[in-house]
Amino acid sequence: MSIQDILIKINSEDKKIAQCVYQSIKQISQLVEKVTSKISKNGRLFYIGSGTSGRLGILDASECPPTFGVNNNIVIGMIAGGDEAIRNSIESAEDNTIQAWRELKKYDINKQDIVIGISASGSTPYVLGGLKECQKNSIFTGCITCNQDTEIAKHSDIPIEVVVGPEFVTGSTRMKAGTAQKMILNMITTTAMIQLGHVMDNQMIDMKIKNNKLKERGVKMIQNICNVHEDHANELLSKYGSVRLAINAYNKDV
C-alpha cells in the first residue's frame, strides 16, 4: 500500500470510533453521575490501567488540575509498573494481580472513592485484581474496555464496553481502542467538572494561570464575561490571581 492509501484506511477506521462511543452514552452518563457524587463529597477518582490504557488515565488525571483548578489528589492515575512505565514499556507488569491494590492502599483508598479500570482487552490482570479487591472492600468501581462480556466488566458496578472492532494493525490497541478510551475519559472528567461548577458557560474560569498564553486567555475571559477593557481585565487578573476571583470581585463592586 502507498503512504496515502495507508492513511486513508486508518482514517476510515477512525471515523467509526465516535459512533461506537455514542452507543455507550447511557453507561457513561451513569458513571459520570457517580464520579460527580463522589468528588462532591470529598471522594477521589482513581484510574488503574497498564500500557496505553494506563498512560491515558494518567494523562487525563494530570490535566484536571491545570484545566479545572482542582487539587492534584482529586483525580489520580495509576499504571502497572509505576512511573517508569509511563515512558518505557514494561509489558510484564500487567500480569501482576496485586500491585494495583497495593498502590491504592498507599492512598488510603476508602468507600468515599471510586476506581475506574481501563483495559482494551477487558482481561488485564493488573486491572482485574485491583477491581476485585475494591469490590471486596465496598469501593465503587467502573471500567472502560473495548470488548463485550469481559472479566473486568463483571467486577465493575458500571461497566463501559465500547466495541470498536479490529485494529488496522492487528492487536495495536493504541489505535482505535486508545482513541475511544481517550474520548470517554475526556467526557467523564469534563462533564463531572462542569457539574461541580468549575466551568462558567464554556469558559475554564478555574484554570491555573501558569504561563503567558494562559494569562492572555484569562484576560480575554474577564473581558468577555465582565464586559471591561483589556487593561481593566489585566489589572483584575493581576490583583486576584484567578479568573473566578477576578470576576467575583468585579461583580461585587459593580
N, C-alpha and C positions, 0 to 999 in steps of 0.2 A: 504493500500500500504506500502511496505517496504521503508526504507530511500533511498535505491538505486533506486527503481522504481520512487519515487517522484523526485529525482534529474535528472533522465533520461528524465522524462516528462517535467520538467521545461526547461532543456537544449534543448529539441526538439522544444519547443515553441520559445525559444530564437533564434534558428537558422533561424527563419523566419524574424527576425527584419531587418537585413541588406538589404534584398531584397525589403522589404516594403519601406525602406528609399530610395533605389535606384530609385524607381518609381517616386519619387518627386525631383530628381536631377535638373530638369529644373526650378522648382519653387524656390528651394534652391539657385541655381545659380543667379536667378533674384534678390533674396533678398540680397545675398552677394554683388552683384554689387551696390545695393542701399546703403547698410551699408558702403561699402568701399568709395563710393562717399561722403556720409555724413561726415564720420570721416575725410576724406582728406580735407574737407572744414571747419574744426573745429567744426563739429557737434558731437553729442554723441549718443550712442546706449543704450536704456533703455529696460530692460526686466521687465514685470509685470506678476505675477502668484501667485497662492495660493498652500499651501501644498507642495507635492513633486515637482510640476512644478515650484513653486516659489523658492524652495531651489536649484533646478538645475540651474535656472537663476542666482541666487546669486553665486553659485559655479563657473559657467563659468566666470562671471564678475570678481570675486575675483582672478581668476588665470591669467587674462590677464596682469596685471602689472608685476608680477614676471617673467612670461614667455616671454613677448614681450617688457618689459621696458616702457610701456605706463603709463600715469598718471592714478591715481585711478578714475578720473572723466570722463574717456572716455567710459567705459562700466560699466553700473550701474544696479544692480539687485534689484528689489523691491518685497516684499512678503506681501500678505494680513495678517494683524495682526502685522506687524512691526517686529523688530529684535527678539522679544520673540518667534515669530512663526518659527524662523529658527531652534530652538532646541525643542520647545514644540508645539504640535499640537493645533491649535486654529481653529477648523473646521468652527465655525460660522462666522469667519472673511471674508470668501469668499463671503458671501451674501451681503457685503457692496458695493453698486454700485458707491459710490462717493469717497471712500478712495484712490483709485489709482490716480485719477485726482488731489486730494488734495496733495498727495505726489509728483506727477510730478511737480506741480506748485511750490513747495518748491525749486525745482532745476531750476526754471525759464525756463521750457520747452518751446521750440520755433520751428519755421519751419526749422531750421538747423538740428534738431534732428530726430531720428527715434525710434519708440516704437514697440517692438515685444511682443505680448501677448502669454503666454504659458498656455495651458489648455488641458488636456487629453480629457475631455468631449466636449470641444468647446462651453460650455454654462456658464462657471463660471461668476457669476455676477460682481465680483471684476474686472476681466479682461475685460469683455464686457463693463462695464461702463467706464473704462479707455480708451478703443479703440474708443468708441463713441465720447467721449469728444475730443480726439486727432483729429479725423476726422472733428469735428465741427470747430476746430482751425487750420485746414490745416496742421496738423502734419502727416508725412508719417507713415503708420502702416503696420505691418506684423503679422503673427501668426503661431504658431506650435500647431497642435491639432491631435488627433488620431481618429477622426470621420469625416464623409463626410457631406457636406451641413450644416455646423454649423453656429451658430449665430455670433461667433467671426470672422469666415471667411467672413461673409457679411460685416463686418466693418474693414476689412484688405485690404490694397492695394495689397499686395502679400500674399495670404494665403498658408500655407503648411499643407496639410491634409494627414497624414500617418496612414492608417488604418491597425493596427497590429492584429486585431481580439480579441476574448475573452481572458481574462487573465486566467492563471492556477488557481488562486484563484479569483473567480468572483468579479469584481469591484476593484481589487487591482492594481490600475494604477501605483503604484511604480515599477511594474514589467516590462512587455513588453513596455507599453506606456512610462514609465520613461526612459527606456533604449533607445528607439527611440528618445525621446526628447534630451537626453544627447548626442547622436551621432550627431544629427543635430546641436546642439549648438556648439559642437566641430568643426564641419565643417564650420559653419558660421564665428566664430571668427578666427580660424586658417587660413582659406583661405583669409579673409579680411586682417589679419595682414601680410600674405605673400605678398599680393598685395600692401600693404602700405610700404613694404621694411624692415620689422622687422625681416626677416629671410634671411640668406645667404646660398644658396644651401638648405640644410635641417637643418642648424645649428641655434640655438637660440642666435644669437650674441648680442641681446639687453637685454638678461635676467639679472635680478638684482642679483649680487653676494652677497648672504646673509649668506652663511654658507660654511663650508669646502668642502662639496660634490660639491657645485656649483662652488667653486673656482677651484677644480680639473678638473671639466668639462670644465670650461673656459680656463684653461691652455692647455688642450688637443685640444680644438678648435683652439687656436692660433698656437699650434704646427703644426696641420694638414694643416691649411689654409696658414700659412706663411712659413711652412717647416723649422722650427727652433728647436733647442734643448729645452728640458723641462725647463732648468734653465733660458734660454733667454725668453721663453714664460712666465714664472713665474714673471720675472723682469718686462716685459711689462705690465702684468695684474696688478701687484702691483703699478706700476707707474701711469697708466691711469685709473684704476678702472672699466673698462668695456672692454668686448671683442671687440666691434666695434671700440672704440677709440684706443685700442692697435693695432689692425690690420691696421687701417688707418695711425697711426703713423709709424708703421714698413714699410708700402708700400711707405710712403712719403720719408723715409730715404734711402730706397734701390735704 
